[in-house]
Amino acid sequence: MPAPALVWFRDDHRLSDNPALTAALASGSPILCFYILDEASEGFRPFGGAARWWLHGSLEGLDSSLKALGSELILLRGHAHDVVEWLVRETDAAAVFWNRRYAAPEIAVDSAIKASLQNKGIAVRSFNGRLIHEPWEIKNQAGRPFQVFTPYLRVVLSRAIPVPLPAPRAISAGHWPPSIRRAHIPLASMGLEPSRPDWAGGLRRSWRRGEVPAREKLSRFLDTALRGYAENRDRPAMAGTSRLSPHLRFGEISPRQIWHAVAARIAEEPDLERDAAKFLGEVIWRDFSHQLLHDHPHLPSASHNARFERFPWSEDARMLAAWQHGRTGYPIVDAGMRQLWQTGWMHNRVRMIAASFLIKHLLTDWRQGEAWFWDTLVDADAANNAFGWQWTAGSGPDSAPFHRIFNPVAQGEKFDPGGDYIREYLPELAGLPAALIHKPWEASPDLLRSVGIRPGETYPHPVVPHGAARERALEAFRSLRVPSP
């Protein structure tokens, strides 16, 4: 029997447009598929709680798809280097196939595994299965990586995007030896989904995980929300976004699949081009975030602009907890934080408002917000999460200036003018009219009584006044101009 080929799934939980799987099948070798939950290798950041919940369903879907084609997914845990070396020895594999990862600790592990296996005569082939372009492919005229998104976008738009690969019709599976079957961890035993307490009820009501739901969601988006996307994407009360981010995070759909599906729809309906361009720009922004993480591995943990390491952050645990639990007294912020807690996701416009509030109104270190999002977002991604927080803080590459401080009332009135988003996630304010729902403190005592609101009890007073908080933030920012001693 010919030596098998190992296919290592990692953040690419799909059979279609999976270059590593396609190449392994083309080799003609029997295929053995596996996944390693590696939370032990140096520098690896364990999944947050919401992402672990998503991972469970994503692996379940992948295993089901593989079994339908005559294969299966073996689940293991440990240091990836040790586990892969052991798998190769136990199976006498001739080759290992995987799609590349881009965080520095992941690159270090993958490079060490590749070098060790190649020294033993084992073929190792890696591919781009996660991004439209690799982080090192898009360069400026001087041959350097872009630090600003707009010129990066122009270059990407000038290049052809490869057509997605089809899913296999069948898989010629190899046979796992008994030693590996004994080491296989049943999915239910991996401890990915919460049990005591089981806090994931809202997530289950909000999402379906896996490759098939991802394709269905893309189809629905193209049919119902692509038209008008350029404006509606900023309205959190509307179903105006794709909600594909967790599917992309776990590789249940590829950016190339999204790109070509959108391109096909534009070919049918050319008047969608403006909306499609805005949407595809967001897909390219994801690539740009990964390029920045690849070039600047410190992004999740240190301010890219070093002077922000001297920023006079406040360390007020009470204020941080008020923000985390949607109790700041500013409805648009609180609705976003409660949407996050209930569903594991937050509308992107509200993410910016909530992040700005934490950083600038509460003077809380952006890393505290990044850590909270890492634990509570189903789409928590090292590149997007870190770059997003540094963008808001003004400390990152190509970031918004710090002095751009969102007024949470004005933002709520602009993007949720009817208050529908507030009513969904803050039902205690549902009785207020649209003119007051973003500033309940301006309602008369009689009106508040009539709709059952007791300020400071059923809904909190604002934890800080906007004007004073804005001035305090600007003063703190001005302190960075003073050279450190």
MIVEX-261166 format. One record per residue (C-alpha): residue in one letter; z, y, x. Coordinates in steps of 0.05 Angstrom, whole numbers, plus 5000, padded with zeros to 4 digits. Layout:
# MIVEX-261166
aZYX;...
//
This chain:
# MIVEX-261166
m500050005000;p498250695029;a503851155051;p506051634996;a505652384995;l511952774975;v511253384930;w517253844934;f517954284872;r521654944882;d520755534835;d513855254814;h515754824754;r508854704726;l503054224733;s497354724721;d495355204777;n500054854825;p496454854893;a501354384927;l500853854872;t493253924869;a492553834944;a497253234944;l493152904890;a486753044928;s489552674989;g488952024951;s496051814968;p501051574917;i505252164894;l512852234895;c515752864864;f522653144877;y527153754870;i533153944913;l538754394887;d540354714954;e546455164951;a548954955019;s543655195070;e545555805110;g544156455074;f542256125008;r544856494948;p547156044891;f543856144824;g547656584775;g550256284711;a544456494666;a539256264717;r542755594724;w542155514649;w534755654652;l533855184711;h536554604670;g531254684616;s525854834666;l527154184705;e527553804640;g520754054619;l517653904686;d520353194686;s517653084616;s510753334637;l510752894699;k512852284658;a507152404609;l502352314668;g505651704698;s510352034747;e517552304746;l522052814781;i527652574826;l533453074829;l537753144892;r542953624919;g544753844990;h541954185052;a534454165042;h533054005115;d537453385114;v535053155046;v527553225062;e528352865129;w532052295093;l526752255039;v521152195090;r524851645127;e526651245065;t519651285035;d515551245099;a511751855072;a505652085110;a505652795084;v509853315048;f506853855003;w510254484977;n508855194953;r511755734997;r518056154988;y519056845016;a526457025025;a528557005098;p533556425092;e528356015054;i523056155106;a527855945161;v529455285127;d522155135111;s519855305182;a525054855212;i523254275166;k515854365180;a516854375255;s521353765254;l516753355211;q510453545249;n513853335314;k514652645282;g507352615262;i508552775189;a503453245157;v506453855123;r502054295079;s504454925045;f500955384995;n501456024956;g503655814886;r508256394869;l504457044879;i497557334871;h497257494945;e501757285002;p506557835026;w502657905091;e495757945061;i495458655034;k495359175090;n493759915098;q488060175142;a492760155202;g493959415190;r501159515167;p504559315102;f504759835047;q511260185033;v508660554971;f506260194909;t500360624886;p495860494948;y498059774947;l495859724875;r489060024891;v487759504946;v489758924901;l485259164845;s479459184894;r480058444911;a477957824873;i483557404844;p482656654853;v481456254789;p487455824768;l487255084784;p487054594725;a492754124710;p491753404731;r489952894677;a493952344710;i498252224771;s497951604814;a505351544826;g508751194884;h515150784879;w521851074899;p526050584940;p532750364911;s536750804961;i533551434932;r534251204860;r541651114872;a542051824901;h538252124842;i542752584801;p541652564726;l540153264701;a546153264655;s550553124715;m548153714756;g552754204721;l547454724707;e548954844634;p555855114614;s560554674575;r567654934574;p566755454550;d559655394526;w557356114529;a549855974525;g548955974449;g545456644449;l540856424505;r538855794467;r537256214406;s533056694447;w528856244492;r524855614500;r524255394572;g518555044606;e511155064621;v508654954550;p512955504519;a510755964576;r503355864558;e504855954484;k508656594498;l502856874538;s498056704482;r502557054431;f503057664475;l495557724481;d494757644406;t500358104383;a502858574436;l497658714489;r494459234444;g498959834448;y502759564509;a502060214549;e506460584498;n510360024464;r513059714528;d518160284530;r520760174460;p526459664464;a526759564388;m519459314388;a516758644411;g512359044458;t513258664523;s511057964545;r518057684560;l514657244612;s519257444669;p523856824668;h517756374663;l514856714724;r521456684760;f521655924754;g514155834762;e512955554693;i506855994692;s503156314751;p501157044759;r493956804768;q494156464701;i496657104669;w491457534706;h485557114684;a487957044613;v488457804608;a481657884641;a478557404590;r481657804533;i478858454561;a471958144564;e472557994490;e475758664471;p473959204522;d478059734486;l484259364510;e482859564582;r487960134586;d493659704558;a491559114602;a491459554664;k498559774652;f500859054641;l497258784702;g500359344742;e507159044726;v504758364750;i502458694815;w509159054821;r512358364824;d507958194884;f509758854916;s517258704908;h516358044943;q512558375000;l518258865009;l523458295009;h519257915059;d518758515105;h525858775093;p530458165083;h536558615077;l534358905010;p539458504967;s545358685011;a544259345048;s541260025030;h534260085058;n535560815071;a541360755119;r544461415101;f546361125033;e551260675069;r555461315076;f555061465001;p562061614972;w562061064920;s567761024871;e571560364867;d573960404795;a574459694768;r575959954698;m569460344696;l565459754723;a568459294669;a566759804614;w559559794637;q559259044644;h561858924574;g557959474538;r563959924527;t561760584560;g561260974495;y553861114506;p550060694455;i543560584492;v547360344554;d552159904513;a546559604471;g542859404535;m549059084566;r550558694503;q543258474498;l544058214569;w550557844554;q547857534490;t540857354511;g540657344587;w535357884587;m534858634579;h528959074561;n526059384625;r526660114601;v533959984584;r535059644651;m533260294685;i537760704639;a543660234647;a542760194723;s542260944729;f548561024688;l552560544732;i550160854797;k550061594779;h554861704721;l560061214747;l558561274821;t558860524828;d555560194887;w548759914866;r550659244896;q555859154841;g550359224789;e545558774828;a550958234830;w552258284755;f544858234739;w544257654787;d549457264747;t547357464677;l539657504678;v535556884663;d530057214704;a534557394764;d529857424823;a531857624894;a525958094904;n525458414835;n532958484825;a534458794893;f528459254894;g529759484823;w536959684839;q535060024903;w529360384867;t534260664817;a539360844869;g534261234910;s536060814971;g530060354972;p522860404995;d518360794946;s524460924903;a525961434849;p529662034877;f537162014868;h537262684833;r533262384776;i539262254731;f537761984662;n541362314604;p543161694563;v543062064497;a536162364510;q533561694534;g536061344472;e533161874426;k526461844462;f525561094466;d529460854406;p528561444358;g530361054295;g536360724327;d533960024310;y535559744379;i542560034374;r543659734306;e541559044330;y546459014388;l551859494365;p552759314292;e559159734290;l554660344293;a549460094243;g551760574187;l550261204227;p543861584213;a538561614268;a540262334284;l547362134305;i546961404326;h545861584400;k551662084399;p556861824350;w562062314376;e558262864341;a559062544272;s564162854226;p570762494214;d568762384142;l562162064160;l565461624213;r570661394162;s565361254110;v561560784156;g567760444183;i567860744253;r574560904285;p572961264351;g576660954409;e577960314369;t571760024337;y567360384387;p569760724451;h569661454468;p564761614525;v568061404591;v565362024625;p562162664599;h554762694617;g554663394646;a560663324691;a558462624714;r551562904732;e554563464774;r559262984808;a553462524826;l549263094854;e555263334895;a556162634923;f548762604940;r549163284975;s554663005019;l549562545052;r546263155082;v552363265126;p551462875190;s556562325202;p561562485257;
//
